[in-house]
């Protein structure tokens, strides 16, 4: 494990030492983004794996409303004029209430199709074999942008009986490939924008400066003009040349390569034991020792049986065994000139991920870790 960790760090560091990436991979065009749309609908055709209408009253109400909109009477007729008709109590396990979600791309037009995700709301056990009934998908402004309908594709399954149940994946969620028909386009066009604005995905002063220099260097030879200027460390504004369309212009700019700068950062996930150390992380010279203390407490109850005819009672006597073991620890001198030496020094102590997390947090507290520590 130690050799694998060191080899992985060496590989990643060597590959990223002079990594040049395209501008379009590290920056987005302001105004051209995906919009989330959502809708509520019903899935029918389930093989007894749908919602229990008694436990999911919203499913029953939705089913009644859908049938009534189709002209099907689901209300009991009463002879008394004082009592209004009451809804019929439905009994079915072939229907499930679901939420339908999708991401509306900025370049998609009316009449095109896109994928949607279907997720159960009630106590349905599986959506396998179900069909989504026509569902309107709305954005945050309340307008309908797409309509979804079709057979659901589910990757997981769930089968079982009264005593045992076997499941794999998540059978209560699935997708409908090309299941939504776009009815309305998102407003906005590149031709309507006076300026084109690039927004960095990971804002940084050095990266923004390198992008600015790369664009102006290219534009100086291509258009004989300086077309880019920085608004802040996250935003770069571009002036559109007159003799070229915005699509071709952005295509040319997006293919330019720069070397992004990354901040010195250590990301720690204590739940999974994952530690990610950035390339520029430095540690001042510090001595580290880490000991592992293991305490094991075992309960061994003993039954005390009285002698025959002694009028005693049988009782359970608790017996506790406590064992403590402290493994020997080593002292290592860490001087993080680069990432390889840092990881080599941590591996020298023979630590597990949990121990590395504790040491990095202690070094940060001591003021020797020259990086930001993010704990997730």
N, C-alpha and C positions, 0 to 999 in steps of 0.2 A: 504493500500500500504506500509506503514511504517513497519507494523508487518510482512508482506510478505518479504520485503527486509531484515529485521533483521533475520528472520527464514532461509531464503535462505543462508545468509552469515554464520550463525551458522552451517548449514548442510554441506556446502561446506568446511568450515574450519575444522570441525570435521572429515569429510571423508578423507581430504588430509593431516591431521596432521602426519600420519605415513603411507603414501601411498607408497608401494613398487611396482614397475613396472618391467616388463621384459626388458632385454637389447635390444631385437629385436624391441621393441616398441619405443625406444628413440634413436636408432642408426641405420644407414644404412651401407651396405657393399659398399665400394668404387668400382666403376666400374660396379655395378649391379643396373642400374637405367632404368627408362622408357625413351623412345625416342619419341619425337613428330613427327608425319608425317602428311602431308597435301596434298590435291589435289583439282583441279578444275574440275567440271563436270556439267552435265545437268540432271534435273529432268523432266520426261515426264509423261503424263497421268493426268495432273491436270484438274480439271473441271472449266476451265475459270478463274482460280485464279493465273495464271502464270505471267511472266514479260510482260509488254507492250514493244514490240520490238522497238517502236519508242523512248521510254525513256531508253531502255537498249540495245544499239547497240552491246555490247559484246555478249549478248545472241543470237542475230541474226547471228553474225559472227560465233559463236561456232556451232549453228545449221546448218548453211550452210557447214561448214567444216566437220561436222560429216556425213551429207548426202553425200557429195562428196567422202568421204573416203569409203562409202558403195557402191559407183558406181552410185549414183543417181545424174543426171544432174539438177542443180538448177540455171543454167545460161541461159539467153536469147540468142538465136541464131540471129545473125545479118547478113544481106546480104552484107553490106559494108565491104570491106577489111581493111578500115582505122580505123574502130571503133572496139575495142575488145569486146567480150561478157561481158555484165553487169550482176551482180548478180540479181536474181529475188527478188523482195520485198515480204517477207513472212508476212503473216497475221495469227497469232495464239496467243492464250492466255493459251495454255496448256503446255508450256515449261518455266522452270525457271533455271537461272544460280545459282550454289551453290558452296560453299566451303565445302570440306569434311575433317574432322579432326579426329585424333585418337591418342592414346598413345600405343606405341609398347612396350610390357613388355619384360624384358631381358630374361625371361625363355621361351618365346613362340618360337616355331619352325616352319619351312616351312611346309605348308599344314594345319596349324591350323587356326581357325577363331577368330575374335575379333569384338567388337562393334565399330561403327563409329557414329559421329555426323554430321548432314547435316544442313547447315545454308544458307539462301537465300542471294544473292548479289544484286539483282535488286529490282523492285517494286512489286514483287509477294505478294499477300495478304495471301496466305496459301499454304502449301505443303501437305495438307491432300489428301490422295489417290494417291500420286505421286510415281514414281519408279525412282531410280537413275540408270542412264546408266553407264556402266563400266568405272571406274575412277581410274587412277593410283595415288598412294599415295607415296610421296617422303619425304625423310628426309633432314636434313641440308646439307648433302654431295651430294645431287642431285640424289642419287640412288633410284630406285623404290623398296620399301619393301613390299607393299601390293596392292591389287586391290579390290575395293569396288563396289558392285552392289546389288540392291534389293529394296523391298518395304519399304517406310518410315513410321515410327510410330510417329504420332504427338499427343501431349497431349492437345493442345489448339484448339480453333476454332474461326472463324470470319465469321459472316453472317450479311447481311444488304441490304439496298436499297439506293435510292438517298437521302433520308432525315434522315436516322438513320442507325447506325451500331452497332452491339453487338459483342464483342470479349471477349474471356477468355484465359488466358495463352499467349503463344507465338506460333501462328500457323506457323510462318515463319522459325521455326527450329524444327528438330526432330532427331530421332535416327534410326539406322538399327541394330537390334540385330544380332550378328554374320554375319554382312554384309560385312566384309572384309576378304579376303583370303591372308594369309601371303605367300609371294613368296621368301623372303630372310630373313635369320636370322641375328641378331646383332652379330658382332664379339666379342669374349671374352668368357673365360671359367674360372671357379674357379680352375681347374686343372693346368691352365697355369700361375697362379699367384704365385710368390715366397712367398709373404707375403699377409695376409688378413688384410685389413685396415677398422676399424670401424670409421664412422664419426657421431658425435652427431648431432641430429636435432636441439637442443638448446644448443649451446656450453657453457660450464661452468667448471671452475677449479675444484670445489668440486665434481660435477657429474662425470667428467672424472676420478678423483682419486678414487671414489667409484667403478666405473666400473672396473678400473685396479685392485684394490684390490680383488674384487669379482672373476674376471677371474683367477688371479694368485692363490687365495686361492683354487678354484676348481681344477685348473690344477695341483697344488702341490699334491693333493690327488689322482687325476685321472691319470696324466701322469708323476708324480714325477719330474716336471720341471716348471720353471717360463717362460711362453710363451708370456706374454703381457708387453709392455712398451709404455709409452706415447710419442708422437711426439710433441704435443702441447695440449692446453686445448680443442681442437675440435677433435683431431685425436688420435686413439689408434691402434698400430700395433701389429698383432698377428703372431706368428710363427706356421706354420702348423705341428702338430705331424706326425711322420712317420707311425705310426701304425693305422691310422684312416683316412677316406676320408674327404675331405673338407665339403661336404654336412652334414654328420653326426656331424662333429666337430662344424660347425656353428649352427646346431640345438641344440646341448648341451649348447653352449655358450649363444644362444639367450634366453633360458629358465631361465637363472640365473636372480635373482631379485635384484634390488638396489633401494634406495630411492633418486630420483633426487632432486637436490637443485634448487630452483627458486629464481631469483633476486627480490629485492624489487622494484616493478614497479606498476605504476598507468596508465591505458590506458583509454583515454577519446575520445569519438566520439561525437563531438558537433552537428553533423547533426541529429543523432538519439537520443541523450541524454543518451547514454550508458556510464556507469562508471564501470570499472573493477579494483578492488583493490587487489593486491597480499597479500599473507598471512603474509609476513615479513615486510610489510609497517609499519613504525613507525612515529609518530608525536610528536615533543617536545611540552611541555605544552604551550598552546596558547589560548587566549580568542578570540572568533569569534562572531560577530553580523552581521546579514544580513537583510536588509530592502528591501521590494518590493514596488517600485514606479510605479503606473499605470497611464498613461496619455491617455485620450480618447478625440479625436477630431472628432466632428460630424458636417457635413455640411448640413444645412437645407435651401435650396433656397426658397425664398418667391417671389411670383408674385405680382408686384405692378400694379394694374389696375387703370387707370385714370378715373375721373368722366366723365359722358356722355357730349358730345359737348364741351369738354375742350381742344380739339386739342392736348391732351397728348398722349404719347406712352406707350404701355405695355412693362415693363422691368422686368427682373429677378434680384432681389436683394439678394446677398449672405448673409447668416446668419450663423455664426460659433459659436458652443458651445464647450468650452474646459473644461473638468473635470479632476481633478488630485486627486488621492487617494493613500496614502502611508500607507500600512499595518504596524501594529505594529510588531516589531522584538524583538527577545530574544537574550540574551547573554549567550553563552555556553562556558564552559572550556573544551577544547579538550586536552587529554593527551593519545596518542595512544600507550598504552602498548601492545595491541594486536588488531587484526582486529575487534573483537566483540565490544570492547570499542570505537573504532574509529567510527564504523557505528552507535552505540548507541548514541554517542555524536552528530553526524550529524543529526540523526533522531529527537533528542531532540529539535532542532531548527524548525523542521517541514518544511524541504526544499523539493522542487521539484528537479528532476535531473539537470535542468539548474542551479539552485542555488548551488547544490553540486559541479558542475563543476567550477563555479566561485570561490567558497571558496577554493577548492583544488589548483587551480592555484594561488590564493592569498597567501595561506599558503606556497606554493613552493617558491614564490617570497620573502616571509619573511624569508626563510631559515629554517623553522620549519618542513618541510616535508622531511623525510629521505628516499627518493625513487626517481627513475627516472619517470618523467611524459612524456608520449607519447600521443600527440594529433593527432588524425586521421582526 
